[in-house]
Amino acid sequence: MAELKYKPVSHDHGAFLKKALKRKEFKKAYDELGEEYTFLRQMLAARSQAGLTQEAVAERMGTTKSAVSRLEAAGKHAPSLTTLKKYAKAVGCDLEIRLIPTARLSKHSIGRARKLRSG
């Protein structure tokens, strides 16, 4: 396979975000997609760290550049776990998905969980 080199275009994301967050509609949408944006930044950083283009990742995944582009874009696209695993492998990473409790369980939810476990 030919050596692929990736040279990222410089972009001051912090400055862009600071300016964009001043717009109410943008801030609302950004806040609603906060976790998604965080994950997308991790994906882009992993691809950049691997020195790969979208085309190279697509080749490694057995898909198209446009599919990788959609995968790396925020919006309504909801990739499957299998697709995320393929992407992670293509950029030299492992994929870890965790459930993190958001709040302490109430007595009602604890009792219900125990009942479900016992059958």
SULHUKA-V293199 format. One record per run of one state. SS is the DSSP state (h for helix, s for strand, l for the rest). FROM is the first residue (numbers start at 1). LEN is the number of residues. If there is no record, write none. Layout:
# SULHUKA-V293199
ss = [SS SS]
from = [FROM FROM]
len = [LEN LEN]
This chain:
# SULHUKA-V293199
ss = [l h l h l h l h l h l h l h l]
from = [1 13 21 24 33 34 51 54 62 65 72 81 91 107 119]
len = [12 8 3 9 1 17 3 8 3 7 9 10 16 12 1]
